[in-house]
Amino acid sequence: MRILIVDDDFITRKSLIKMLQAYGDCDEATNGQEAVDSFNMAWEESRPYDLVLLDIMMPSLDGQDALQQIREFESSRGIMGFGEAKVIMVSALDDPRNVVQAFYAGGASSYLIKPVQAQKLYEEMEKLGFASRAK
């Protein structure tokens, strides 16, 4: 499994990598534009990401806009529904507006509040069908 972890905070990225490295290869990006570029490049290399953890508040391009561009990229290739990458939005904000935008406007698969607790992350991954994929 390939995992892309996107967060502008170094400590958060390293913490998520530590939680997820048993599930697959983890790459990281520090902002939304890097995330979109990495996501597109992974498809061009025929090694797409299965899971993306995407922070909402970031410089350059925020997580909501990055998610929209990721979903547009998938749609342009005819990838929809079950075939889409699973995207877990991550935010320090427990704001219903962000949650609604992530799910309904952006097509997020899940939403977690920072600091991300390992057990919560693993529960969400199980709901998304990843539990049995641990290395």
Secondary structure, 3 states (H helix, E strand, C coil): CEEEEECCCHHHHHHHHHHHCCCCEEEEECCHHHHHHHHHHHHHCCCCCCEEEEECCCCCCCHHHHHHHHHHHHHHCCCCHHHCCEEEEEECCCCHHHHHHHHHHCCCCEEEECCCCHHHHHHHHHHCCCHHHCC
